[in-house]
């Protein structure tokens, strides 16, 4: 003989066509709320905020205020243009005279690079 919980479980799992339009109508309403919040004067996140590079970093990326992501992209352009990646270990950057001023040392891993760049960016 089946218990009450065994009988109730199959009924709860069934969905009807009447339930589906309600779920479909609710989903677009939720998606519209975050878009409205962005246009309501929300401040830009930390990656989009323009920052002023120091004189040492400005020699590489320019002196105009740039977003953090743009600074990283320009530093990578400089590294690749001047062939400053270690050929045996591409994760390692071999600093030239300009990058030594920014990194403070001859070699730097690509993971450390953002830490050194952050020290040369001011809001």
C-alpha positions as CSV (number, residue, x, y, z in Angstrom):
1,X,0.0,0.0,0.0
2,X,1.4,3.4,-0.9
3,X,1.8,6.2,1.7
4,X,0.5,9.7,1.4
5,X,4.0,11.1,0.4
6,X,4.4,8.7,-2.4
7,X,1.1,9.7,-3.9
8,X,1.7,13.4,-3.5
9,X,5.1,13.5,-5.2
10,X,3.9,12.6,-8.7
11,X,1.2,15.2,-8.6
12,X,3.7,17.9,-7.7
13,X,6.0,17.0,-10.5
14,X,3.3,17.5,-13.2
15,X,3.0,20.9,-14.9
16,X,0.2,22.1,-17.0
17,X,0.2,24.4,-20.0
18,X,-1.5,27.0,-17.9
19,X,1.6,27.2,-15.7
20,X,4.1,27.7,-18.6
21,X,2.9,31.2,-19.8
22,X,3.2,32.5,-16.2
23,X,6.8,31.4,-16.0
24,X,7.6,32.9,-19.4
25,X,6.0,36.2,-18.6
26,X,7.9,36.5,-15.3
27,X,11.3,35.9,-16.8
28,X,11.4,39.0,-19.1
29,X,10.3,41.3,-16.2
30,X,13.2,40.1,-14.1
31,X,15.7,40.7,-17.0
32,X,14.5,44.2,-17.5
33,X,15.2,45.3,-14.0
34,X,19.1,45.2,-14.1
35,X,19.1,47.1,-17.4
36,X,17.0,49.9,-15.8
37,X,19.4,50.0,-12.9
38,X,22.4,50.6,-15.2
39,X,20.8,53.6,-16.9
40,X,19.6,55.1,-13.6
41,X,23.0,56.9,-13.0
42,X,25.0,53.9,-11.6
43,X,28.7,54.7,-11.3
44,X,31.2,52.8,-13.5
45,X,32.9,49.9,-12.0
46,X,36.6,49.9,-11.0
47,X,37.8,48.6,-14.4
48,X,36.0,51.4,-16.3
49,X,37.0,54.3,-14.1
50,X,39.6,56.5,-15.8
51,X,42.9,56.7,-13.9
52,X,45.9,58.9,-14.4
53,X,49.2,57.0,-15.0
54,X,52.4,58.0,-13.2
55,X,55.3,59.6,-15.2
56,X,57.1,56.2,-15.4
57,X,54.0,54.4,-16.7
58,X,53.0,57.4,-18.9
59,X,56.2,56.8,-20.9
60,X,54.7,53.5,-22.0
61,X,50.9,54.1,-22.2
62,X,50.7,57.9,-22.6
63,X,49.8,60.6,-20.1
64,X,46.0,60.7,-20.7
65,X,43.7,59.2,-18.2
66,X,42.7,55.6,-19.1
67,X,40.6,52.8,-17.7
68,X,42.6,50.1,-16.0
69,X,41.8,47.5,-18.7
70,X,43.1,49.9,-21.4
71,X,46.3,50.4,-19.4
72,X,46.9,46.6,-19.2
73,X,46.1,46.3,-22.9
74,X,48.6,49.0,-23.9
75,X,51.3,47.5,-21.6
76,X,50.8,44.1,-23.3
77,X,51.1,45.8,-26.7
78,X,54.4,47.4,-25.6
79,X,55.7,44.0,-24.3
80,X,54.8,42.2,-27.5
81,X,56.1,45.0,-29.8
82,X,59.5,45.0,-28.0
83,X,59.6,41.2,-27.6
84,X,59.9,41.3,-23.8
85,X,58.4,37.9,-23.0
86,X,60.8,35.2,-21.9
87,X,60.9,32.7,-24.9
88,X,61.2,29.7,-22.6
89,X,58.4,30.8,-20.2
90,X,55.9,33.2,-21.9
91,X,54.4,34.0,-18.5
92,X,57.6,35.9,-17.5
93,X,58.2,39.4,-18.7
94,X,61.8,40.6,-19.1
95,X,61.7,44.3,-18.3
96,X,63.6,46.9,-20.4
97,X,64.6,50.3,-19.0
98,X,61.1,51.7,-19.1
99,X,59.4,48.7,-17.6
100,X,62.1,48.4,-14.9
101,X,60.9,51.8,-13.6
102,X,57.4,50.5,-13.4
103,X,58.1,47.0,-12.1
104,X,61.0,47.8,-9.9
105,X,62.9,44.7,-11.0
106,X,64.4,43.0,-14.1
107,X,61.8,40.2,-14.3
108,X,58.1,40.0,-13.5
109,X,55.4,37.4,-14.0
110,X,52.3,38.4,-15.9
111,X,50.3,37.7,-12.7
112,X,52.5,40.2,-10.7
113,X,52.2,42.8,-13.4
114,X,48.8,44.1,-12.4
115,X,50.0,44.7,-8.8
116,X,52.9,46.8,-10.1
117,X,50.6,48.7,-12.5
118,X,48.2,49.5,-9.7
119,X,50.9,51.3,-7.8
120,X,51.4,53.7,-10.8
121,X,47.7,54.5,-11.3
122,X,45.9,57.3,-9.4
123,X,42.3,58.4,-9.6
